[in-house]
């Protein structure tokens, strides 16, 4: 599936996958979200089209984010009881916004966490042809979006919460993780299974881009987190 049909399928997949929130089944939610998206990613990987895979998975992440935030806004109890680490992460972020204490603004705490998530994404994607990376990505996206939806729902300035709930470095991180997952998934199919042609130039280009985005994520978070917290504080607590 290619072209507009692929994007339409991914949008519908995000809606259908996230609908498992109402079944109150955490694992069905994650499997459905990642498995439906993998239909498109698998096609891209079989064609060795890393660019299409990157664009499609960015669009999938956007759709999942929009749908998950909307579900959190309108059905918070179902979302909170189903999304893995959702309530825990919301409490962690709200505490950080209110007090300034937490991993979000402390490099010695967030650096190992970022490194672990990035390494796991690459390793799992290598071993699973990209599916494991999507599964892990669904976990990270869901609890991040649950927090953002909660910020908009519970904050004193919802419009500001909608604007700054996702900090700029998180957009960079998602792009970097997707680029890395697709790169090593291509390695899996082309070099390990030998089921598609090997594209060394594209492999290097996306790998370098992934590492660069991973490092940029850290730099942006390190430098901008204090300022961003002020906006988050205003969104949550008001003036």
ABEGO torsion letter per residue (X at the ends): XBEAAAAAAAAAAAAAAAAAAAAGBAAAAAAAAAAAAAAAAAAAAAAGBAAAAAAAAAAAAAAAAAAAAAAAAABAAAAAAABBGAAAAAAAAAAAAAAGBEAAABAAAAAAAAAAAAAAAAAAAAAAGGAAAAAAAAAAAAAAAAAAAAAAAABABAAAAAAAABBAAAAAAAAAAAAAAAAAAAAAAAAAAGABBBBAAAAAAAAAAAAAAAAAAAAAAAAAAAAAAAAAAAAAAEX
